[in-house]
Amino acid sequence: MRISFQLCVEQGAHKENVKIRETEEKAERARQAREKQDRERAERMAHKRALVDMNGAEEGVMDSLLEALQTGSAFTREQRRKRAPRAAGGLSRGL
């Protein structure tokens, strides 16, 4: 009788220890998930701020694009010559 009582107490203590360990592991996983979510949110905000921030080097890019549009160098005829001619009668479709 005494052995079975000790066995029940030990099993109960073991179950309690397992439950405590599982609870601690669950809390740790939740903490890690929260940290990962915060990190990802901060990265997204930093990326968004970098896109919205149009200072410094971006102005040079805009200036050169506007200049290319004004001079017409953005639309060169060479690009049109490099295109392959279309096939006559739709032969390239493989019908």
Phi, psi and omega in degrees: 000318182294323181293318181293325177295315178298320179297318179295320180294317180295318179296319178296318179294321179296314179299320179295318178297319179297317181296318178297315180298317179297321179295318179295319179295321179295318178296322179294317177297320179295320179296316179295320178295320179295318178296318179297318179297317178297319179298314180296322179296318179295320179296318178297318180294320178296319179295319180295317178296323180293324179288322182284329183286105182251062179240162171075243189296331181296329180296321177297322179294315180296320179298316181292325177293318178296321179296319179295323177292319182291321182279343181088002181287347178287336182242082180269152180283341181299326180296323180290325180290330184285342181290144179283143179291152179286149177284138183282138174074013177071028182290338184282349182285341179078031181280000000 
